[in-house]
Amino acid sequence: MAPKTTARPARPAVYLTVTRVSPEVRAALNRGGPVVFLESNLLATGLPANRARRALASMADAIRAAGAVPAVIGVVGGQVTAGLGDTEVERIIRSGTKLGPSDLGPALAGGATGGTTAGLTLLLASRLTPWPILATGGIGGVGAEDPADVSADLWILSRYPGLVVCSGPKLLADARATLEWLETHGVPVVGYRTDRFPRFFLPDGPPLRHRVETPEQAIATWVAYRRFSGSSLLLVVPPPDPAPPELEGWAAAALEAARRLAATGAEVTPLFLRNLAELSAGWTIEANIELLRANAAVAAGCARALSQGQTR
């Protein structure tokens, strides 16, 4: 007698319509054109709404000026969307919801809307192309006070392929511990015209072993690395604006105030950023926008070099 077989359950409809790609982004990917992926958490929680719109427009302008296509990734109504339009951008801003890799399943199943972190954006972009290039401001890192607090961004970098252009870890992270974590887990960190691992607004982090001067050199390094590994390469760009000498003092005061007010650990970062913006009279917000634009321009140059096969 033949063994009993159990019919497979029907696949939930959510998995059949999980991704929407804008016509412009799809066309660029299909022809092998230069595309730069952008995270959307800066819209949801990273910046005040009006500044977030300006930052996104500035990044998109820098990418287009270099001949590449910007592709903002987010989750809208339970759908992963690559190439957000104006209406979708506004929905993510209104949501105020940050989505990391561990939030993706519940967000899709529940029809949620939210901004994707750098790590989740890279994960999703790697499903759209085997050569994703992502521009962001800073990545999450190893906690400055708790080394067990390791951002999911780092784990994604170690497990998914991509070229991620950023200005190092965010201010709340331990730059040296973050760099050591990346090197231990096989993620190459390369300085773009710098010998130091930047600390977001601060250029004077720990020394780096590798440096490139041009997007073409960055792509050559990435292509060579990808022959043997499936993890990402982190290309770090020093911040374009010099930080005021008071910045580290402002950061310490902002963090202390955030800890007093935060009900949960997840509330510390947004409170810290808000406090820091107030203490700096808005300097950190404007510097963040300039940093995002600069990183987007570098990423666009890399995307163009990749699409043209320029690896000198």
PATI-225204 format. One record per residue: x, y, z of N, C-alpha, C in turn; chain; residue in three letters; residue number from 1. Coordinates in steps of 0.2 Angstrom, whole numbers. Each point is the difference from the previous one (the first is absolute). Layout:
BEGIN
SITE, X, Y, Z, X, Y, Z, X, Y, Z, A, ALA, NUM;
...
***
This chain:
BEGIN
SITE, 4, -6, 0, -4, 6, 0, 4, 6, 0, A, MET, 1;
SITE, -1, 5, -4, 4, 6, -1, -1, 4, 7, A, ALA, 2;
SITE, 5, 3, 2, 0, 4, 6, -5, 6, -1, A, PRO, 3;
SITE, -3, 2, 6, -5, 6, -1, 4, 6, -1, A, LYS, 4;
SITE, -2, 4, -4, 3, 7, -1, -5, 5, 3, A, THR, 5;
SITE, 4, 5, 2, -4, 6, 3, 0, 6, -5, A, THR, 6;
SITE, -5, 2, -2, 0, 6, -5, 3, 6, 3, A, ALA, 7;
SITE, 4, 4, -3, 3, 6, 2, -5, 5, 1, A, ARG, 8;
SITE, 0, 4, 5, -5, 5, 1, 1, 6, -6, A, PRO, 9;
SITE, -5, 3, -2, 1, 5, -5, 4, 6, 3, A, ALA, 10;
SITE, 4, 2, -5, 5, 6, 2, -4, 6, 2, A, ARG, 11;
SITE, 1, 3, 5, -4, 6, 2, 1, 6, -5, A, PRO, 12;
SITE, -5, 3, -2, 0, 5, -5, 5, 6, 1, A, ALA, 13;
SITE, 2, 1, 6, 4, 5, 2, 7, -1, -3, A, VAL, 14;
SITE, 2, -7, -1, 7, -1, -3, 0, 0, -7, A, TYR, 15;
SITE, -6, 1, -3, -1, 0, -8, 1, 7, -2, A, LEU, 16;
SITE, -2, 5, 4, 0, 7, -2, 5, 4, 5, A, THR, 17;
SITE, 5, -3, 2, 4, 4, 5, 4, 5, -2, A, VAL, 18;
SITE, 2, 1, -6, 5, 5, -3, -3, 4, -6, A, THR, 19;
SITE, 0, 6, 1, -2, 4, -6, 6, 5, -2, A, ARG, 20;
SITE, 2, 0, -6, 6, 3, -2, -2, 6, -5, A, VAL, 21;
SITE, 2, 6, 1, -3, 5, -5, 3, -1, -7, A, SER, 22;
SITE, -4, 2, -5, 2, -1, -7, 8, 3, -1, A, PRO, 23;
SITE, 1, 5, 2, 7, 3, -1, 5, -4, 3, A, GLU, 24;
SITE, -1, -3, 6, 5, -4, 3, 1, -7, -3, A, VAL, 25;
SITE, -6, -2, -2, 0, -7, -3, 4, 1, -7, A, ARG, 26;
SITE, -2, 5, -4, 4, 1, -6, 7, 0, 1, A, ALA, 27;
SITE, 2, 4, 5, 8, 1, 1, 3, -7, 2, A, ALA, 28;
SITE, -4, -4, 4, 3, -6, 2, 0, -5, -6, A, LEU, 29;
SITE, -5, 0, -4, 0, -5, -5, 5, 2, -6, A, ASN, 30;
SITE, 2, 6, 0, 5, 1, -5, 7, 1, 3, A, ARG, 31;
SITE, 1, -2, 6, 6, 1, 3, 3, 7, 1, A, GLY, 32;
SITE, -5, 4, 1, 2, 7, 1, 2, 2, 7, A, GLY, 33;
SITE, 3, 6, 1, 2, 1, 7, -6, 2, 5, A, PRO, 34;
SITE, -1, -3, 5, -5, 1, 5, 3, 0, 7, A, VAL, 35;
SITE, -2, 5, 4, 2, 1, 7, -6, -1, 4, A, VAL, 36;
SITE, 0, -5, 5, -5, -1, 5, 0, 5, 6, A, PHE, 37;
SITE, -5, 2, 2, 0, 4, 6, -5, -2, 5, A, LEU, 38;
SITE, 2, 0, 6, -5, -2, 6, -5, 5, 1, A, GLU, 39;
SITE, -5, -2, 3, -6, 5, 1, -1, 1, 8, A, SER, 40;
SITE, 4, -3, 4, -1, 2, 7, 1, 7, 2, A, ASN, 41;
SITE, 5, 3, -4, 1, 8, 1, -7, 4, -1, A, LEU, 42;
SITE, -4, -3, -4, -7, 3, -1, -4, -1, 7, A, LEU, 43;
SITE, 0, -6, 2, -4, -2, 6, 2, 2, 6, A, ALA, 44;
SITE, 6, 0, 2, 3, 2, 7, 6, 3, 0, A, THR, 45;
SITE, 4, 1, -6, 6, 2, 0, 1, 8, 0, A, GLY, 46;
SITE, -5, 3, -3, 0, 8, 0, -7, 2, 0, A, LEU, 47;
SITE, 0, 7, 3, -7, 3, -1, -3, 0, -7, A, PRO, 48;
SITE, -6, 0, 0, -4, -2, -7, 3, 5, -5, A, ALA, 49;
SITE, 0, 7, 1, 2, 4, -5, 7, -1, -2, A, ASN, 50;
SITE, 5, -1, 5, 7, -1, -2, 1, -7, -3, A, ARG, 51;
SITE, -4, -5, 2, 0, -6, -4, -2, 0, -7, A, ALA, 52;
SITE, -5, 4, -2, -2, 1, -7, 6, 3, -3, A, ARG, 53;
SITE, 3, 5, 3, 6, 4, -4, 6, -5, 0, A, ARG, 54;
SITE, 1, -4, 5, 6, -4, -1, -1, -5, -5, A, ALA, 55;
SITE, -6, -3, -1, -1, -5, -5, 0, 3, -7, A, LEU, 56;
SITE, -2, 6, -1, 0, 4, -6, 7, 1, -2, A, ALA, 57;
SITE, 4, 2, 5, 7, 2, -1, 4, -7, -2, A, SER, 58;
SITE, -1, -5, 3, 3, -6, -2, -2, -2, -7, A, MET, 59;
SITE, -6, 0, -1, -3, -2, -7, 4, 4, -5, A, ALA, 60;
SITE, 0, 7, 1, 3, 5, -5, 7, -2, -1, A, ASP, 61;
SITE, 4, -2, 5, 7, -1, 0, 1, -7, -4, A, ALA, 62;
SITE, -5, -5, 1, 1, -6, -4, -2, 1, -7, A, ILE, 63;
SITE, -5, 4, -2, -2, 1, -7, 6, 4, -3, A, ARG, 64;
SITE, 3, 5, 3, 5, 4, -3, 6, -4, -2, A, ALA, 65;
SITE, 1, -6, 3, 5, -4, -2, -2, -6, -5, A, ALA, 66;
SITE, -6, 1, -2, -3, -4, -5, -3, -7, 2, A, GLY, 67;
SITE, -1, 0, 6, -3, -7, 3, -7, 2, 2, A, ALA, 68;
SITE, -3, -6, 2, -8, 0, 2, 0, -1, 8, A, VAL, 69;
SITE, -3, 4, 3, -2, -1, 7, -5, -5, 1, A, PRO, 70;
SITE, 0, -4, 5, -5, -5, 2, -1, -1, 7, A, ALA, 71;
SITE, -5, 4, 3, -1, 0, 7, -4, -6, 1, A, VAL, 72;
SITE, 2, -4, 5, -4, -6, 2, -4, 1, 7, A, ILE, 73;
SITE, -6, -2, 0, -4, 1, 6, -5, -6, 0, A, GLY, 74;
SITE, -4, 0, 5, -6, -5, 1, -6, 5, 0, A, VAL, 75;
SITE, -4, -1, -5, -7, 4, 0, -6, -5, -1, A, VAL, 76;
SITE, -4, 0, 5, -6, -4, 0, 2, -7, -1, A, GLY, 77;
SITE, 5, -3, 4, 2, -7, 0, 4, -2, -7, A, GLY, 78;
SITE, 2, 5, -4, 4, -2, -6, 6, 4, 0, A, GLN, 79;
SITE, 6, -4, -1, 6, 2, -1, 0, 4, -7, A, VAL, 80;
SITE, 2, 7, 1, 0, 4, -6, 7, 3, -1, A, THR, 81;
SITE, 2, -1, -6, 6, 3, -3, -1, 5, -5, A, ALA, 82;
SITE, 2, 6, 2, -1, 6, -4, -7, 4, 2, A, GLY, 83;
SITE, 1, 2, 6, -6, 3, 3, -2, 7, -3, A, LEU, 84;
SITE, -7, 0, -1, -2, 7, -3, -2, 5, 5, A, GLY, 85;
SITE, -2, 6, -2, -1, 5, 5, -6, -2, 5, A, ASP, 86;
SITE, -5, -4, -2, -5, -2, 5, 2, -5, 5, A, THR, 87;
SITE, 4, -4, -3, 3, -6, 5, 5, 3, 5, A, GLU, 88;
SITE, 4, 5, -2, 4, 4, 4, -4, 3, 6, A, VAL, 89;
SITE, -5, 3, -2, -4, 3, 5, -3, -5, 5, A, GLU, 90;
SITE, -2, -5, -2, -3, -6, 4, 5, -2, 5, A, ARG, 91;
SITE, 6, -1, -2, 6, -2, 4, 1, 5, 5, A, ILE, 92;
SITE, 0, 7, -2, 1, 5, 5, -5, 0, 5, A, ILE, 93;
SITE, -6, -1, -2, -6, 0, 5, 0, -6, 5, A, ARG, 94;
SITE, 3, -5, -3, 0, -6, 4, 4, 0, 6, A, SER, 95;
SITE, 6, 4, 0, 5, 0, 5, 2, -7, 3, A, GLY, 96;
SITE, 0, -4, -5, 2, -7, 2, 7, -2, -3, A, THR, 97;
SITE, 4, -3, 4, 7, -2, -2, -1, -8, 0, A, LYS, 98;
SITE, 2, -3, -6, 0, -7, -1, 7, -2, -2, A, LEU, 99;
SITE, 2, -5, 5, 6, -4, -1, -1, -7, -3, A, GLY, 100;
SITE, 5, -4, -1, -1, -6, -3, -5, -5, 4, A, PRO, 101;
SITE, 1, 1, 7, -5, -4, 4, -7, 2, 0, A, SER, 102;
SITE, -1, 6, -3, -7, 3, 0, -3, -2, -7, A, ASP, 103;
SITE, 3, -3, -5, -2, 0, -7, -6, -5, 0, A, LEU, 104;
SITE, 0, -6, 3, -5, -5, -1, -7, 3, 3, A, GLY, 105;
SITE, 0, 2, 6, -6, 3, 3, -2, 6, -4, A, PRO, 106;
SITE, 4, 4, -3, -2, 6, -4, -4, -2, -6, A, ALA, 107;
SITE, 3, -5, -4, -3, -2, -6, -7, -4, 2, A, LEU, 108;
SITE, 0, -4, 5, -6, -4, 1, -5, 5, 3, A, ALA, 109;
SITE, 2, 5, 3, -5, 4, 3, -2, 7, -4, A, GLY, 110;
SITE, 3, 0, -6, -2, 6, -4, 3, 6, 2, A, GLY, 111;
SITE, 5, 0, 4, 3, 6, 3, 4, 5, -5, A, ALA, 112;
SITE, 1, 6, 2, 4, 5, -4, 6, 2, 5, A, THR, 113;
SITE, 6, 1, -3, 5, 2, 4, 6, 1, -4, A, GLY, 114;
SITE, 5, 3, 3, 7, 2, -3, 5, -6, 2, A, GLY, 115;
SITE, 3, -2, -5, 5, -6, 1, 7, 3, 2, A, THR, 116;
SITE, 3, -3, 4, 7, 1, 3, 5, -1, -6, A, THR, 117;
SITE, 6, 2, 1, 5, -2, -5, 1, -7, -1, A, ALA, 118;
SITE, 0, -4, 6, 1, -7, -1, -6, -4, -4, A, GLY, 119;
SITE, -6, 2, 2, -6, -3, -4, 0, 3, -7, A, LEU, 120;
SITE, 2, 6, -1, 0, 2, -7, 5, -4, -4, A, THR, 121;
SITE, 6, -1, 3, 5, -4, -4, -3, -7, -1, A, LEU, 122;
SITE, -3, -3, 5, -3, -7, -1, -5, 0, -6, A, LEU, 123;
SITE, -4, 5, 0, -5, 0, -5, 3, 1, -7, A, LEU, 124;
SITE, 5, 5, 0, 3, 2, -6, 3, -6, -3, A, ALA, 125;
SITE, 3, -4, 4, 4, -6, -2, -5, -5, -4, A, SER, 126;
SITE, -6, 0, 2, -5, -4, -4, -2, 2, -7, A, ARG, 127;
SITE, 2, 7, -1, -2, 3, -6, 6, 0, -5, A, LEU, 128;
SITE, 6, -1, 2, 6, 0, -4, 6, -3, 4, A, THR, 129;
SITE, 4, -4, -4, 6, -3, 4, 5, 5, 1, A, PRO, 130;
SITE, 0, 6, -2, 5, 6, 1, -3, 6, 3, A, TRP, 131;
SITE, -3, 0, 6, -4, 6, 2, 5, 5, 3, A, PRO, 132;
SITE, -1, 6, -1, 4, 6, 2, -5, 4, 5, A, ILE, 133;
SITE, 2, 1, 6, -4, 4, 5, 3, 6, 2, A, LEU, 134;
SITE, -3, 5, 1, 3, 6, 3, -4, 2, 6, A, ALA, 135;
SITE, 3, 1, 6, -3, 2, 6, 4, 5, 4, A, THR, 136;
SITE, -2, 2, 5, 4, 5, 4, 5, -4, 5, A, GLY, 137;
SITE, -3, -4, 4, 4, -4, 5, -3, -7, 1, A, GLY, 138;
SITE, 3, -5, 1, -2, -6, 2, -1, -1, 8, A, ILE, 139;
SITE, -4, -5, 2, 0, -2, 7, 7, -3, 1, A, GLY, 140;
SITE, 2, 0, 7, 6, -4, 1, 0, -3, 7, A, GLY, 141;
SITE, 5, -1, 3, 1, -3, 6, -1, 5, 6, A, VAL, 142;
SITE, -5, -1, 5, -1, 5, 5, 6, 2, 3, A, GLY, 143;
SITE, 0, 7, 2, 6, 2, 3, 0, -2, 7, A, ALA, 144;
SITE, -5, -2, 4, 0, -2, 7, -2, -7, 1, A, GLU, 145;
SITE, -3, -3, -5, -2, -7, 0, 3, -4, -6, A, ASP, 146;
SITE, 6, -3, 0, 2, -4, -6, -4, -5, -3, A, PRO, 147;
SITE, -5, -2, 4, -5, -5, -2, -5, 3, -4, A, ALA, 148;
SITE, -1, 6, 0, -5, 4, -4, 3, 1, -7, A, ASP, 149;
SITE, -1, -5, -5, 3, 1, -6, -6, 1, -5, A, VAL, 150;
SITE, 0, 5, -4, -5, 2, -5, -1, -6, -5, A, SER, 151;
SITE, -6, -1, -2, -2, -4, -5, 4, 2, -7, A, ALA, 152;
SITE, 1, 6, -1, 4, 3, -6, 6, -4, -1, A, ASP, 153;
SITE, 4, -2, 6, 6, -3, -1, -1, -7, -2, A, LEU, 154;
SITE, -5, -4, 3, -1, -7, -2, -2, 0, -8, A, TRP, 155;
SITE, -4, 5, -2, -2, 0, -7, 6, 1, -5, A, ILE, 156;
SITE, 4, 5, 2, 6, 1, -4, 5, -7, 0, A, LEU, 157;
SITE, 0, -4, 5, 4, -6, 0, -3, -5, -4, A, SER, 158;
SITE, -7, 0, -2, -3, -5, -3, -3, 1, -7, A, ARG, 159;
SITE, 0, 6, -2, -3, 2, -6, 4, 4, -4, A, TYR, 160;
SITE, 1, -1, -7, 4, 4, -4, -2, 7, -2, A, PRO, 161;
SITE, 5, 4, 0, -2, 7, -1, 6, 5, 1, A, GLY, 162;
SITE, 0, 6, -3, 4, 5, 1, -3, 5, 4, A, LEU, 163;
SITE, 1, 1, 6, -3, 5, 4, 4, 6, 1, A, VAL, 164;
SITE, -2, 6, -2, 4, 6, 1, -3, 4, 6, A, VAL, 165;
SITE, 4, 2, 5, -3, 3, 6, 6, 4, 3, A, CYS, 166;
SITE, -1, 3, 6, 5, 4, 3, 1, -4, 7, A, SER, 167;
SITE, 1, -6, 0, 1, -4, 6, -6, -1, 4, A, GLY, 168;
SITE, 1, -2, 6, -6, -2, 5, -3, 7, 3, A, PRO, 169;
SITE, -6, 0, 2, -3, 5, 3, 3, 2, 7, A, LYS, 170;
SITE, -1, 6, 2, 4, 3, 6, -1, -4, 6, A, LEU, 171;
SITE, -6, -4, 1, -1, -4, 6, 4, -6, 0, A, LEU, 172;
SITE, 4, -2, -6, 3, -6, 0, 8, 1, 2, A, ALA, 173;
SITE, 3, -6, 2, 7, 0, 1, 4, -1, -7, A, ASP, 174;
SITE, 3, 5, -3, 3, -1, -6, 5, -5, 0, A, ALA, 175;
SITE, 5, 0, 5, 5, -5, 0, -3, -7, 0, A, ARG, 176;
SITE, -5, -1, 5, -3, -7, 0, -3, -2, -6, A, ALA, 177;
SITE, -4, 5, -3, -3, -2, -6, 4, -2, -6, A, THR, 178;
SITE, 6, 4, -1, 5, -2, -5, 3, -7, 2, A, LEU, 179;
SITE, 1, -1, 6, 3, -7, 1, -5, -5, -1, A, GLU, 180;
SITE, -7, 1, 1, -5, -5, -1, 0, -1, -8, A, TRP, 181;
SITE, 0, 5, -4, -1, -1, -7, 6, -4, -2, A, LEU, 182;
SITE, 6, 2, 2, 6, -4, -3, 0, -7, 3, A, GLU, 183;
SITE, -2, -2, 6, -1, -6, 2, -5, -5, -4, A, THR, 184;
SITE, -5, 4, -2, -5, -4, -4, 1, 1, -7, A, HIS, 185;
SITE, 6, 2, -3, 1, -1, -7, -3, 6, -4, A, GLY, 186;
SITE, -2, 5, 3, -2, 6, -4, 5, 5, -1, A, VAL, 187;
SITE, 3, 1, -6, 5, 4, -1, -2, 8, 0, A, PRO, 188;
SITE, 4, 4, 4, -2, 7, 1, 6, 4, -4, A, VAL, 189;
SITE, -3, 4, -5, 5, 3, -4, -1, 8, 0, A, VAL, 190;
SITE, 5, 4, 2, -1, 7, 0, 0, 3, -7, A, GLY, 191;
SITE, -5, 5, -1, 0, 4, -6, 3, 6, 1, A, TYR, 192;
SITE, 7, 1, -2, 4, 5, 1, 1, 2, 7, A, ARG, 193;
SITE, 0, -5, 4, 2, 1, 7, 3, -7, 3, A, THR, 194;
SITE, 4, 1, 5, 4, -5, 3, -3, -2, 7, A, ASP, 195;
SITE, -6, 4, 1, -3, -1, 7, -7, -3, -1, A, ARG, 196;
SITE, -3, -3, 5, -7, -3, 0, -4, 6, 3, A, PHE, 197;
SITE, -4, 4, -4, -3, 5, 3, -6, -2, 5, A, PRO, 198;
SITE, -1, 5, 5, -5, -1, 5, -6, 5, -2, A, ARG, 199;
SITE, -3, -1, -6, -6, 4, -2, 2, 7, -1, A, PHE, 200;
SITE, -1, 4, 5, 2, 7, -1, 7, 2, 1, A, PHE, 201;
SITE, 4, -5, 3, 7, 0, 2, 4, -4, -5, A, LEU, 202;
SITE, 6, 3, -3, 4, -4, -4, 5, -4, 3, A, PRO, 203;
SITE, 1, 1, 7, 7, -2, 3, -1, -7, 3, A, ASP, 204;
SITE, -3, -5, -3, -1, -6, 3, 6, -4, 0, A, GLY, 205;
SITE, 0, -7, 2, 6, -4, -1, 3, -1, -7, A, PRO, 206;
SITE, 6, -2, 0, 3, 0, -7, -2, -6, -4, A, PRO, 207;
SITE, 0, 1, -7, -2, -5, -4, 6, -3, -4, A, LEU, 208;
SITE, -1, -6, -2, 5, -3, -4, 0, 1, -7, A, ARG, 209;
SITE, -6, 2, -3, -1, 0, -7, -3, 7, -2, A, HIS, 210;
SITE, 2, 2, -6, -3, 7, -2, 0, 0, -8, A, ARG, 211;
SITE, -5, 3, -2, 0, 1, -8, -1, 8, -1, A, VAL, 212;
SITE, 1, 2, -6, 0, 7, -2, -6, 2, -4, A, GLU, 213;
SITE, -3, -5, -4, -5, 1, -5, -5, -6, 0, A, THR, 214;
SITE, -6, 2, -3, -5, -5, 0, 2, -6, -4, A, PRO, 215;
SITE, 4, 1, -5, 2, -6, -4, 5, -5, 4, A, GLU, 216;
SITE, 4, 3, 5, 4, -4, 4, -4, -4, 5, A, GLN, 217;
SITE, -6, 4, 2, -4, -4, 5, -4, -5, -3, A, ALA, 218;
SITE, -2, 0, -6, -3, -5, -4, 4, -6, -1, A, ILE, 219;
SITE, 7, 2, -2, 4, -5, -2, 2, -5, 7, A, ALA, 220;
SITE, 0, 4, 5, 1, -4, 7, -6, -4, 1, A, THR, 221;
SITE, -6, 3, -1, -6, -4, 2, -1, -6, -5, A, TRP, 222;
SITE, 1, 1, -6, 0, -6, -5, 5, -5, 2, A, VAL, 223;
SITE, 6, 2, 1, 5, -6, 2, -2, -3, 6, A, ALA, 224;
SITE, -3, 3, 5, -2, -3, 6, -6, -5, -1, A, TYR, 225;
SITE, -5, 2, -4, -6, -3, -1, 2, -7, -4, A, ARG, 226;
SITE, 5, -1, -3, 2, -6, -3, 1, -6, 6, A, ARG, 227;
SITE, 1, 2, 6, 1, -5, 5, -4, 1, 6, A, PHE, 228;
SITE, -4, 5, 1, -4, 1, 6, -7, 2, -2, A, SER, 229;
SITE, -5, -1, 4, -7, 2, -1, -2, 6, 5, A, GLY, 230;
SITE, 5, 2, 4, -2, 6, 4, 1, 6, -3, A, SER, 231;
SITE, -2, 6, 3, 1, 7, -3, 7, 3, 1, A, SER, 232;
SITE, 1, 5, -3, 6, 4, 1, -3, 7, 2, A, LEU, 233;
SITE, 3, 3, 5, -2, 6, 3, 5, 5, -2, A, LEU, 234;
SITE, -2, 5, -4, 4, 6, -2, -2, 6, 4, A, LEU, 235;
SITE, 5, 2, 4, -1, 6, 5, 3, 6, -3, A, VAL, 236;
SITE, -5, 5, 0, 2, 7, -2, 0, 5, 6, A, VAL, 237;
SITE, 5, 4, 0, 1, 5, 6, -6, 5, -1, A, PRO, 238;
SITE, -2, 2, 6, -6, 5, -1, 3, 7, -3, A, PRO, 239;
SITE, -4, 3, -4, 2, 6, -4, 1, 6, 4, A, PRO, 240;
SITE, -4, 1, 6, 1, 6, 4, 4, -2, 6, A, ASP, 241;
SITE, 4, 5, 2, 4, -1, 6, -5, 1, 6, A, PRO, 242;
SITE, 1, -4, 5, -4, 0, 6, 2, 5, 5, A, ALA, 243;
SITE, -5, 4, 3, 2, 4, 5, 4, -3, 6, A, PRO, 244;
SITE, 4, 3, 3, 4, -3, 6, -5, -2, 6, A, PRO, 245;
SITE, -6, 3, 0, -4, -2, 5, -4, -6, -1, A, GLU, 246;
SITE, 0, -3, -6, -4, -6, -2, 0, -6, 5, A, LEU, 247;
SITE, 5, -2, 2, 1, -6, 5, -4, 2, 7, A, GLU, 248;
SITE, 1, 6, 2, -3, 2, 6, -7, 0, -1, A, GLY, 249;
SITE, -3, 3, -5, -7, 0, -2, -3, -7, 0, A, TRP, 250;
SITE, 4, -5, -3, -2, -6, -1, -1, -4, 7, A, ALA, 251;
SITE, 5, 1, 5, -1, -3, 6, -6, 3, 4, A, ALA, 252;
SITE, -1, 7, 0, -6, 3, 3, -6, -3, -3, A, ALA, 253;
SITE, 0, 0, -7, -6, -3, -3, -2, -7, 2, A, ALA, 254;
SITE, 5, -4, 1, -1, -7, 1, -3, -1, 8, A, LEU, 255;
SITE, 3, 4, 4, -2, 0, 7, -7, 2, 1, A, GLU, 256;
SITE, -2, 5, -4, -7, 3, 0, -5, -5, -3, A, ALA, 257;
SITE, 2, -4, -5, -4, -5, -3, -1, -6, 4, A, ALA, 258;
SITE, 5, -2, 4, -1, -5, 4, -5, 1, 6, A, ARG, 259;
SITE, 0, 6, 2, -4, 2, 6, -7, 0, -3, A, ARG, 260;
SITE, -2, 2, -6, -6, 0, -2, -3, -6, -4, A, LEU, 261;
SITE, 4, -4, -2, -2, -6, -4, -3, -5, 4, A, ALA, 262;
SITE, -6, -3, -2, -3, -5, 4, 3, -7, -2, A, ALA, 263;
SITE, 2, 0, -6, 3, -7, -3, 7, 2, -3, A, THR, 264;
SITE, 4, -5, -1, 6, 1, -4, -1, 2, -7, A, GLY, 265;
SITE, -5, -2, -3, -2, 2, -7, -1, 8, -1, A, ALA, 266;
SITE, -2, 3, 6, -1, 7, 0, 6, 4, 1, A, GLU, 267;
SITE, 5, -3, 2, 6, 4, 1, 3, 4, -6, A, VAL, 268;
SITE, 1, -4, -6, 3, 3, -6, -4, 6, -2, A, THR, 269;
SITE, -7, 0, -2, -3, 6, -2, 0, 6, 5, A, PRO, 270;
SITE, 0, -2, 6, 0, 6, 5, 7, 3, 0, A, LEU, 271;
SITE, 5, -5, 0, 7, 3, -1, 1, 4, -6, A, PHE, 272;
SITE, -3, -1, -6, 1, 4, -6, -3, 6, 1, A, LEU, 273;
SITE, -6, 0, 3, -4, 6, 1, 4, 5, 5, A, ARG, 274;
SITE, 2, -3, 5, 4, 4, 5, 6, 3, -3, A, ASN, 275;
SITE, 4, -4, -4, 6, 2, -3, -1, 6, -5, A, LEU, 276;
SITE, -6, -1, -4, -2, 6, -4, -1, 6, 3, A, ALA, 277;
SITE, -3, 0, 6, -2, 6, 4, 7, 3, 3, A, GLU, 278;
SITE, 4, -4, 3, 6, 2, 3, 5, 3, -5, A, LEU, 279;
SITE, 0, -2, -7, 4, 2, -5, -3, 6, -4, A, SER, 280;
SITE, -6, 2, 2, -4, 5, -3, -1, -2, -8, A, ALA, 281;
SITE, -2, -6, -1, -1, -3, -6, 6, -2, -5, A, GLY, 282;
SITE, 6, 1, 3, 6, -1, -4, 0, -8, -2, A, TRP, 283;
SITE, -2, -4, 4, 0, -7, -1, -4, -2, -6, A, THR, 284;
SITE, -6, 3, 0, -5, -2, -5, 3, 3, -7, A, ILE, 285;
SITE, 2, 6, -1, 3, 2, -6, 6, -4, -2, A, GLU, 286;
SITE, 4, -1, 5, 6, -4, -2, -2, -7, -2, A, ALA, 287;
SITE, -5, -3, 3, -2, -7, -2, -3, 0, -8, A, ASN, 288;
SITE, -3, 6, -1, -3, 0, -7, 6, 1, -5, A, ILE, 289;
SITE, 5, 4, 1, 6, 0, -4, 4, -6, 0, A, GLU, 290;
SITE, 0, -4, 5, 4, -6, 0, -4, -5, -4, A, LEU, 291;
SITE, -6, -1, 0, -4, -4, -4, 0, 1, -7, A, LEU, 292;
SITE, 1, 7, -2, 0, 2, -7, 7, -3, -2, A, ARG, 293;
SITE, 5, 2, 4, 7, -2, -2, 1, -8, -1, A, ALA, 294;
SITE, -3, -4, 4, 0, -7, -1, -3, -2, -6, A, ASN, 295;
SITE, -6, 3, -1, -4, -2, -6, 4, 1, -6, A, ALA, 296;
SITE, 3, 6, 0, 4, 1, -6, 6, -5, -2, A, ALA, 297;
SITE, 3, -2, 6, 6, -5, -1, -3, -6, -2, A, VAL, 298;
SITE, -6, -2, 3, -3, -7, -2, -2, 1, -7, A, ALA, 299;
SITE, -3, 5, -3, -2, 1, -7, 6, -1, -4, A, ALA, 300;
SITE, 6, 3, 2, 6, -1, -4, 2, -7, -1, A, GLY, 301;
SITE, -1, -4, 6, 2, -7, 0, -5, -4, -5, A, CYS, 302;
SITE, -7, 2, 1, -5, -4, -4, 2, 2, -8, A, ALA, 303;
SITE, 2, 6, -1, 1, 1, -7, 6, -4, -3, A, ARG, 304;
SITE, 5, 0, 5, 6, -4, -2, -1, -8, -1, A, ALA, 305;
SITE, -4, -2, 4, -2, -7, 0, -4, -1, -7, A, LEU, 306;
SITE, -5, 4, -1, -4, -1, -6, 4, 0, -7, A, SER, 307;
SITE, 6, 4, 1, 4, 1, -6, 6, -4, 0, A, GLN, 308;
SITE, 0, -5, 5, 6, -4, 0, 7, 3, 1, A, GLY, 309;
SITE, 0, 6, 4, 6, 3, 1, 2, -2, 7, A, GLN, 310;
SITE, 6, -4, 0, 3, -3, 6, 7, 2, 0, A, THR, 311;
SITE, 2, 6, -1, 7, 1, 0, 2, 3, 7, A, ARG, 312;
***
